[in-house]
Amino acid sequence: MSDDLVEVEKKFGSLNEYSIQFNRWILKPIGAWPISLCTTRNEKIISKILIIVCWSLSLFTLIPGLLHFILEKEDTYLKLKTIGPLSHWVIGGFNYAVLLLRKNDILHCIEHIRVDWNIITKKQDQQVMLKYAKIGRYIAAFCTAFLQGGVLCTCIALGAFKTTIKNGNETIEIYSLLCPAYKLPVQTNPTHDIILGTQLLSAFITSSSAAGAFSLAAVFASHALGQLNIMVAWINEFVNRPIDLNNVYVNKISIIVEHHLRILSFITHIEHLMNPICFMEMFKCMVGMCMPSYYILAEWSEHNVQNLAVYVMIIISMTCNIFLICYIGEILTEQCKKIGEIIYMTNWYELSNKDIFNLMMIISRSSISVNMSAGKLIDMSVLTFGNTVKSVFVYLNMLRQMTMI
């Protein structure tokens, strides 16, 4: 494993760069990567231009879509069918705004990771950090590929092909869009291609904001888990130390206490960054599971395999997204509690009064639950995921009874 450390450092320049590189790849193209002291003037200008372009493309899709939903007189099913795409753009825009507004929090977490790589110099501990950095990268890569691939396939399936409509004996082929556009001549070329291209770009932006948020959560949470595992090793090493090495470990407990508080501070910053995004993503995932399920029920008799495949893909994607953020919240909470439990199960009778007092400080701090939440209203856990899925089926049943009588 020490060879892995040398190899990674040689390939990426630093171990810290390995941890955060993937996040930079996702956030920089949409201008959401935080500006640090080493950022050049040209990079700052490019970032501002990217933000303006991204907002312009997103609003170009969102505003006509909202106007179409509000002003067009359509039957109930067609109205409901626009809710899915609109929710994607609305919540994607919200996530993008949060990433831009919370750049300082993102920068703080990135700096925290950099400092951790600098202050932890023991090779065994760095190997633990590298292990969890790899896990964070893999989760971020999987999540990004799944999100962007799902959006790309959906865009191609719904926007690149003509829709056939039968009106009596007459068959009409019309162009379709990802999101309806109010009063725009979408049935003529090149207008349709221009609008479709714009919507594809804006879909990439909104999905990139979601992928960026999930990748940050994955990388930051994985780093926190690595630090908590190092804490467990330090505590076990401290309480099981030989008596003749007491002088060597005289300052170890203060390092453990300070590092524990440092980890909890890091998790608090993650929660502050992610709680508005988690709240909106929970809402989007509920809509993204409920509405396509309703579309499947409504269109099953038409046997349109293309549309049904798209709906199933969206449901799977939304389910994976909500499970990911719920599982991250669950595992962080459990690992924080584990610190206190390990100390609680220590052989207290073998410790000095001073050591007991110092360890009690960690127990008292560990007793205060550290939870990732959705809007500070709902704790993110596997139980929350189960409740969300049950709620989706409840709303689906209500929707079916009200509209498919």
ZIWONOR-V644414 format. One record per helix or strand of 2 or more residues. SS is the DSSP state (~ for helix, > for strand). FROM is the first residue (numbers start at 0). LEN is the number of residues. If there is no record, write none. Layout:
[[SS/FROM/LEN] [SS/FROM/LEN]]
//
This chain:
[[~/1/11] [~/14/14] [~/40/31] [~/75/26] [~/102/17] [~/122/37] [>/162/5] [>/169/5] [~/190/49] [~/242/3] [~/251/51] [~/304/40] [~/347/3] [~/352/14] [>/372/2] [>/377/2] [~/381/22]]
//
